[in-house]
Amino acid sequence: MSIETTPQQPISTDENPEWYSRCCTDLSKVNSSKGRIDGMKAVLTKASWMWDNGRTIIVGFVAPDAGTTVQQAKVQEVVKEWEKYANLKFRFIPNGNEAEIRVSFEKRSGSSSYPGNTALQVWKPSRTMNLAWVYTTPGITKEERGVILHEFGHAIGYFHEHKSPRRGEKLTLNEPFIIDYMKKTQVPPWTEEDTRTRILNVYNSAEISNFSAVDTTSIMMYFMPAEWNLQGINIPPNYTLSALDKAFAFLNYPFPIGTASSDPDVSILNALNTAGVTGAARANIALEYIEGDWQGLRAELTRWAVNQKALSDKAQAVSQREQAASVLGVAGVEAD
């Protein structure tokens, strides 16, 4: 079945910031699940949508615009970066209609991708990914590299980082501003519900559960102007994989012992250190890795992520109570 949503259209940069025409359409439809470890994210992802570890994923190029040899070569080169950190292979075939991930370069359809193995549910030969901002000119620009890495991040199961359950620890989005902006600039205009679904609403831990603290440097993070959040933080575009992107790629798709990545720094210890996994969770994940049980590793990683979220929520609640008590105390002194 196809669950593709209408991709957003680029708009004039004469009237709007350049970043706007570079937002990726999120094609994921995350439904709540009763399973304890069905949701996984890192970084953000959902377990049942992830590919089996060690899998070779078949990729091809399809209509309405299968691209030039230059565009196709750019994709084939850039995806090698994900292969350094995730135990997956992308094999490109001449007949794209028979591929599992089917890529098009249609200019007016934005950039988008189905997440993970949900691409297998899309009727062939319909595309499962569109790369509107990969061009026919020679050489790979940083922007093109970022688009390809981002969309193939979706293709291996990652969602948008700005919708992390832990977003509130760093960012409080300026909801009225964003709703008004999308209503004025989208073609056709987004309703408030559209904006909440695609940007404002975070995933809850029943939907996803393998996630880090928000990584604003992640390739999966929306870049946004300072006006979009109450902290006034400007998040620039990310064109490369962050340290956490790499660590979670390994933890979700680990290279077996004795199977080396092309990057000598890729290892279970480096991944755990970067992700900040300590204590019993670290020992359990390491044990699953040593035993070669990648599914068990993912499950232990999920348990750790859920616990980290609980600890974060508790710390925030304590802080809020202390702030409230302080305000009441000041009010009492002033009343006296």
C-alpha positions, 0 to 999 in steps of 0.5 A: 500500500502507498502512504505517500503524502503530498510533498511540499513545493519550493517557494520563492526565496525572494519572500521567504528564507532560503532554508524553507525550500529545503525542508524534507517532507516526512512520509512516516505514519507513526502509529502507537503500538502496545509492544514494549520495544517496537519503537526505536529511534536515535536519533529516532527510529521504529523497530518494526520499520528497521531492516534486518542487520547485515541486509543488502538493500536493492536501490534503483532509479525510476520515473518520472525523472530517473536522473542523469548519470551525474545525479545517479553517481552522486547518490551512489557515492554519498550513500557509502558514508552510511555504510561505514557506520551501519552494517548495511549495503546498498546495491544499485541495479540497472532496472530501477523498477525492480528495486526496493528503494526507488529513487527519482529526481523530480524537481517539483516534488520536494525531497522525501523518503519512506522510512525504513522497510515501509518502502517495501509496501509501495507498489512497484514501480512507484518511487519511494524516495525523491531527491529534488535538490540533487542537480545535474552539475558536476561535483557534489555540493555540501547541500546535495550531500546533506540531502542524500544523507538525510533521505537515506537516513529516513530509508534506513529507519530514521525520523526527523530529530526535531520531533524527539520526545526529549525536544523540550529539554533544549527547544520550545517551539514558537507554535503560533509563529510556525502555524501562521508561517506555514499557513502563509507560505505553504502551497497549498496552505497548511492547516494548523493540524498539518503543521502540528502533525508534521512539525510541532507534535513530538513522538511519544515513547509508546511510538518510539523508544530508542532515542538520545537527547535531542541532537541539533547537529544530527543529519536528521534535524530540521534546520530552523531560524531562531524565530521558530523557538522560544530560546532563540536558537538558530539551528543551521543546516547539517550536511554531515553525519553527527557523532551520534548519527554514527554511534546509533547507526552502529548500535542499530546495525552493528558490525559483527565481531571480526567484520570490520568497517572501512572506518577503523574508529567504528567499534562497539566501545566508541559507539557506547561512549559517544551515546553515553551508555553506562552501567548495567545497560552498557554491560548488557548491550556489550554482552548481546554484541559479543553473543552476536544477537543484534535483535537483543542489542536493539532491545537493550538499547531501547530499555536504556533509552526509555530509562534515560527519558524517565530520568530526564522527566524526573529531573525536569519535574524536580526543577519545575517544583523548585522554581515554583517553590522559589516563586511562592517564597518570593511572593510570601516575602513581598507580601510580608 
